[in-house]
Amino acid sequence: MLINANMAATEAPPVMEARRWIAGVTFPDDRPLLNVSQAAPVDPPPEALRRAIADFALNVPTAHLYGPVLGLPELRAEVAQSWSADYAGDVRAEDVAITSGCNQAFAATMATLVEKGDEVLLPTPWYFNHKMWLDMNGVTAVPLATNDALVPEVDTARALITERTKAIVLVTPNNPSGAEYPAETLRAFLDLAREHGLALVVDETYRDFHSLDGAPHDLFADPNWRDTLIQLYSFSKAYRLTGHRVGALIASPARLAEVEKFLDTVAICPNQLGQLAALWGMQNLRQWLGGERAEILNRRAAIETAFGRLDGWDTLGVGAYFAYVRHPFDEASDDLARRLVHDAGVLALPGTMFTPSGDRLGAPCLRIAFANIDESGISELATRLRHLTV
């Protein structure tokens, strides 16, 4: 069978791999599976939004047709207006493209930036789908080590830049570590990228769950942001629209003209119902989303408290949907993660899925995605880990 060599060398999707670990495993009623492996809401959108989607399906004929490749004009305009207000910056509708999820926004961005043999800097631990896309396209993902707070530093990045480097990718709040990158760090990376003629790609999928009440950075206030900055976003987490696949890409109109070629070839247009749902959510669910954010922040606090009381466990990073923790066992995290399924009824992803081989944040670490377990579930998780034996 003929297989593209780059594709064959790309790791299998980690979440799908983890699901295979629980295939055929029976979990007793008094110890059901605690699934902390995936960072996606499992509940449907709020009822008001579901009713709106049903209304669109019944009464908006264009919801079932092809739409503009770069997205509905109304949604692009709404994003631009909201972003300009939220970041105290200048974002226009022509700077916004709507994509079939944030992963497609990343793929489209990279399609405009890199060729086989090029390099892209990814902070470690990295988001595995970013690494996978680069791998399957023959682009080298250069590991950018982070500091003790799991935040990348400009001086470390500068030393890694070569003539083949085309972009630096930052994810904040970070998946998988939860780390929130300081505004001054993002500004310093914008300056570094501009200095070297690189693109700075900032994935803010989880921006709605940032612990800061104000803007997390001022990059869009830079009058020349379009020459360097590309931002990615997802409506999936904010409005529980994961199955509708709606994301956004904010960049210069010149780059979006190239993005349009990719999107037209891959999906033609983003999901129409999903776009209408995202627009309705932005216009009607601000207060509801504030409540969702407050709940996630409460769970973050509960995770910090629970792991702070677990002997031998260290919380290295926590934020948005995630905690990145160091375990106390003398075994690699990929082995431990499989053992957790049987010994504790817990499904979590090992740090080895987010790091290059031998990385200090791989074998000793696990990612805990806590968005789908409430405070009682977090307490139960801590209890099971406390009783886990070597």
N, C-alpha and C positions, 0 to 999 in steps of 0.2 A: 504493500500500500504506500503510495507516494504522499509524504507529509512535508510541509514547509519546515525546514530545519529549525528556524527561529521559534515557530509555534511548538514544535515537539520539545524544545528545550525549556519552554515556559512552564513554570510550576502550575499544578492543578489549582482551581479556585479553592481557597482555604475554607470558606464556609461550607461549600459542597463536600469537601473532604471531611470536615468535622461531622457533618450529618451522617456520613457513612459509619462513623464510630458508634452511633446509637441505633443503627439498623439492627433489628432483631433483639435488642435489649429490652427486657421488661422491668419497669420501675414500679415498685410496690405503692399502694395507695397512701401509705403513711410516709413515703419518701419519694414524691413525684420528681420528675426531672426539673432541675433548675437550669434553664438555658440562658447563659450569659455570653453566648458566642457571637450573636449578630446584633449590629447597631441599627435596627430598624423597628419602627413601631409595629406592634402586632394587632393593635386595636384599629378598627376602621375610622374614617374621618368622623368628626362630630355630626350628629343627626342633621343639623341645619345644613351642613355642607353636602351631606348625602342627598338631601331633598333637592338642593340646588342642582346637583349633578343629574338627578332624575329629571328635573324640569328641563335642563339643557338638552338631555337626550331626547325628550319628547317634543320639545317646542322650538329648538334651534336647528333647522335643517343643515346649516353649514357645519354643525358639530360632527357630521358624518362624512365630510368631504375633505379633500386635500386643502390645506391652508398654506399661507406664506412659509417658505422654507425657514426663514429666520424667526418665525413665530408671529402670534397675533399682535397687531399693532397696539391694541389696547393694553395688553399685558406688558409689552416692551415699555410703553409709556408709563405704566404704573410702577414698574421696577425703577425706571429712571427717576421718577419723581420721589419715590420712597428712598432710594439710595442717596439722592442729592440732599435730602433732609437728614437722613440718619448719619451720614458721614460728613455733613457740612461741606459738600463738594459739588462738582459739576459733572453730572452724568446725564446724558441725553438718550432719547429713545433709539437713535441710530447707533449708540454704543452698546446696545443690548441685543443678544440673541437668545432665543429660547431653544432648549435642547431636550432630547429624550433622556432625561436624567443627567446628573452631574458627571457620571462616568463618561457619557458621550461628550459632554463639554470638555473634559480633559483630553479625550481622544481627538476631538476636532482641533483643539488648541495645538496639540503636538503635531498633528498632520500639517499645520501651517508653519511649524518651527523647525522640525528635525528631519534628517535623513539617516539612512543606515550608516553607522560608524560615528554619528554624533554622540555627544554626552549631555546628560541632564543631571544636575545635583539634586538628590533626594535626602532630606534629613532622616536619620535613623532613630528610633524605629519608623519605618515608612508604611504608607497605606499600600497594601499589597496589590490592588488593582492598578495603581500607578506604575509599580514595578513591572507588572505583567504586560501592560500595554507597551512599555518601552522594550521589554525583552522580545515580544513577538514581532516587533518591527526592526530588530537589529540595532537598537539604540542602547548605549551603555548607561545604566543607572549608577551614578557615582555616589557611594554612601557618604553623607555629610554627618559626621558624629556630632551629637548634641552634648550639652553640658549636664551637670548634675540635676538641673531643673528640667531636663529634656527639651531645652531650647537651643536652637542652632546659633552659632556665633559667626559674625562677619569675617573675622580674621581666619577662622578655620576654613570657611568657604573660599576665601580669596586664594588660599594656598592650593586649592583643588582645581581652579579654573585653568583650562588649557585652550589651545586654538580650536579644539573641537567642541567646547562647551557652548551650548545654545540657550540654556534656560536654568533657572533655579526655581524649584517648587517648594512652597511652604503650605502647610495645612494647619489652620488655627481657628477655633480650638482643635487640637490635633486628634486625628484618628491614626494610630491607636492609643496614644499616650494620655490624651486629655489635656495636655499642656496648652495654656493660653499664651501666645507669644506677645510680649510687651510691645506697645506702639513704637517705642524707640528702636526695637529690634527690626520691625517691619520697615521703618523708615531707613534704617541703615542698610538693609538688603536692597531697597529700591535704589539707593545711591550706588551701591556696589554693582548692581545689575546695569544701571545706566552708564556707569564708568567703563564697563567692559562691553557695552553694546549687546547685553543679554536681555532676555525676557524674564520678568519676575511673575510667576504664576502663583497666585494666592487662592487656595481652596478654602472657602468659608462656608462649607456645607452646614456646619453647626453654629453659625453665628447667632442664631436666635436663642441659643442656650448659654451664651457667654455670661460669665459672672459679673462683668461690668455693666452698669446701667446705661452708660453713654457709649459713644462710638469707640470701637476697639482700636482704631487707627485713623490717621488723617491723610491717607494716601490719595484719596480722591479730591482732596483740597489742593493738591499739587496741580498747577495749571497745565503741566506737561505730562500728566500721568499716562496719557495714551501712547507715549513713545516707548514705554517700558512695561507697564502694569497690565496684567490680565487676571481678572477675578472669576472664580467659579462659585456657583451656588446651587442648592437643591431645595425644591419646595417639598420634597418627600417627608423630611423630618418635621418641618413646621406644621404641615396640615395633614399628616398621615396619608400622603398620596403616593406611597412607594410603588403600588401596582400601576399607577397612571403614568409614571416616568416623565417627570417634568423638572428640568433644571434650567440654569441660566449661565450665560457666558458674557462678561462685560469686558469689552476691549475697544480698540479704535475701529471706526467704520472701515478703514482700509484692511484691517485684519479680518473683520467680519465678512468682507467680500470674498476672502479666501475660505473662511469657515463655511460659507454658503455652499461652496462646491462640494465640500466633504459631506455636509448634512443632506444635500440633495441626492447625493450618490448612495448614502447609507440608509436614510429613513424617509426622504422626501420632505416630510414636515413632522414636527412634534405632535403628540396626541392632542386632538382638539378638545375633547372633554376634559382632559387633565389641565390644559391651559385655562379653560373657562373656570375650572374649579380653583386653580391657583389665583386667578384674578379675583374671584368671589371671596376667597379666603383673605387675600390682602386687603380687600375693601370692607370686610365684615367681621373678621375674627381676631382683630388686634387684642381685644381684652381676653378672649379665650386663649390666645397664644401666650399672653402674659401669665396666665394661670398654669399652662403647660411648663413654661420656663421655671416658674416658682417651684413646681413639683420636682423637676429635674434637679434644681439646686438643693432641695431638701434631701433628695436621694444621694446627691454628691456628699452632703454633710454626713448622712448616715453611713456611707461607705468609708469616709475618713475615720469616723468614730469606730466602726466595727473592725476595720483592719488595724487601727491603732491599738486595739486590745488583743490582737492575735500575736502570740509569741512567735518570733522569728520571721514574720511577714513584714515587708516594708512597702509602703505606698510611694512609688517613685513619681507618679503623675496622676492627676485626677481632674476631670473637667468634662463639660458637655455630657456625652453618654458613657464615658470611659474612665476606668482606673487601670493603670499599668503598675503591676505589683511584682515584687521579688519574692519568690517562695523560699522556704527554708530547707528543702529536701536535696539530697545528694543524687539527683537525677535530672536529666535534661527536661525542659518544659514540654517537649513534644511527647515524651514518654509519660510524664506526669499528667498531661491533659487527657490522654487515653485512659489512664488509671482512675482519674477523677470520675469518669463516667460510671465505672463499675463500683468503685469504693465509696463514692460520695453522691452519686446521682447528679453530678454537675457537668455541664458542657461548656467549656471555655476554650479560647484559642491560645496556643503557646506563642511565646515571644519569637520562636524560630520562624514563624510565618510572617514576621514583620521585619526581619533583619537578614543581612548577609551571613553566610556561614562563619561561625566563630565570634560573632559580635557579642560584646559584653552585655547587651540588653536582649539577647536571644534565649539561650538555654536556661538562665536563671529566672525568667520572667513569664508572666501570664497577662493577657488582656482580659479584663472583666467589663463587659458591656451591661450596664445596670439600668438602662432605660426601661426595660420590661419587667423589672422586679421592684415591688414597692418596699417600704421600710421593713415590713415583716419578712419579706423575701430576702432582703439583705441580711437581716438578723439570722434567718435560717441558713443562708450561705455561710456566714461566719461560724455558726455552730458546726456545720458539716466539715468545714476546713479545720476547725479546732480539734475535731476528733479523728482527723486523717492521720494515719500512722505511716511510718517509713516502709 
